[in-house]
């Protein structure tokens, strides 16, 4: 059962909707500790002053902003507190916009917003109104002494909130030098048509459960094998091959997809044939135990 992170209220106009904040994701990263290779003991992280070579107690450490190499401005916690955003328990909606206007690159951390006690009606009203208007609320909220820009939207029967990057935090694509080379290259109509055909052959509905973190699964499997004493052979990394002919690569990709789909359809069509043979051939689940029982009786005799 997930636990709420924070209780607050969505505020728009003169309406307040009390809600609870839940994290919408549970990270599944594989975490490693640093060990001493000689004896396998976990390494301690110590704060050492390089000038004196001594460990520095935590209460003697201050925050410093680097202006230039080896030149810092020291800022105290009290000075930072004077600049902290005003602590509120509201998510203040500023605008309602269309979802298509928000580039996904702005999204950061997702959350669920659930109704707090006594706010089910107001929550349901806001949910229904946002669902019918197909709008996303852009709001501001202070979480853990940091102000966040957020996007709130109706997702099925729940309101979701995603913290967002501010505009000056997103690197503009124009800053990439390699992008200029794309403008100088024109694809032929035949190449575009082949690329569209490949895209259409790979198109389908989004099913999140069919995509797995295969790297994490392989890491965990390797950890289990090593824990059981198995030797792990290191495989050389494969370098990606450069495509000499774009059209040939597109045609080969389309052919591979057709072959894959044909194999999949063939496997599906074979399933009922196998089940029908099992029913008509006298090898169903009822007859097999009888034959086994007869064999066991004969063996005992």
Phi, psi and omega in degrees: 000117180295150180250141181290144180274326191198148173248133182206197179215137173281127183240121172218125188064231178257012183260132175240132179240103179298131181221165173244142183259128178235142173291137182266358180227155174229103185299139182243038181290148174271119185256137178243151174256154176273126182239155173283120186300330185289320185233359177074016180274140182293136182282139175267138177267115181243149177266108184250132174280116183295337181285320182256346180070022181243153176288135183260124176299151184300326183286355177256008181261133179238165179268135179225138178259127184280117176274320177205170182309123178065021177230116188233155169249122181274129179241129181272156177302325180295322178293321179293323181298329179292340181258356180302139175299149181301126181287118177230167177242038180231149171256105188271111179283130180255320183214159169243127184230169176280142182301322182295343181278349182261118176288130180303342180296341181280342185286145181235273185248127181269147178221160168258145172245115180251149181294137175276177183302131176079006183245015184301318182292312180296321178296313180297324179295313179296319179300313181294318181295319180289327179291319182288323180277346180055048180242156176246134180271128174261123187222169174242144179208148177254116178236124180052052174063019177230133179278134181238145167269135185226160174237124180248132179215159178276121179237096185067241181255022181217151173271132176246150179229133177237126172293150186233158172283144171283159187303322183281358177268345181267125179286123180293142181298333181295344180284349180274121182296327185292339182295331181298329182293334181293324182294336182272358183246131178243132178270144179286162179299323181293320179295317179296319180297318178294319179296320177296320179297319178295318179298315181295324180290338179260004184280151179183186178279148179282117178239096186304326186291343182275352177258122183239156175280085185293328178295315179298320179297320179292323179296314180296322178295319179294320178299317179296319181294318179292323178296332178273002177092008181282147176277139180251121177270132182275121181269139178293144181289139179269128178278134178296136182277139177285144182272113181285326184229111184297316181297318179297322179293320178295315181296318179294324179294317179296318179296321180294321179294318179298319178295317179297314179296323179294319178296320181294318179294323178295321179293323179292321182289336180283335184301308179295330179295318179295320180291327180288325177293325181292332180279320185272342185270007177074018180244036179280182186293339183276320186282328183299313178299326180296315180296319179298321180296319179297318179297317180297321180295316180296323180294322180292321179294000000 
